[in-house]
Amino acid sequence: MVTEEKPDPSELEEIFTSVDPTPVRMAHDYLKEAGIESFVFDAASSRLLGMTAAIPTRLMVHRDAAADARDRLKELGFE
């Protein structure tokens, strides 16, 4: 089992959230292809509780890449 090491959340900025982890994973994959490192937070908690608004899945990027990442996701309809 490979564990993705995540940086300190205080170094990151949230750019997309959803109670459904699928679009968050899709956005993560798109950013990866675009060369922007991103991290998925709370996907396991969201799946554990089902699709409730209590714990949305979050997509995070380094602060210096946040504006570029948002622009790229907006082009694809992620908002």
Number of C-alpha atoms within 10 A of each C-alpha: 3 4 5 8 7 12 11 8 13 8 11 19 18 18 20 21 20 19 20 19 21 12 16 24 17 12 21 24 15 17 20 13 10 11 10 17 15 24 21 21 19 16 20 13 14 21 16 11 11 13 16 13 12 11 20 21 26 23 24 25 25 21 14 11 15 18 13 12 25 17 13 17 17 11 9 10 8 16 12
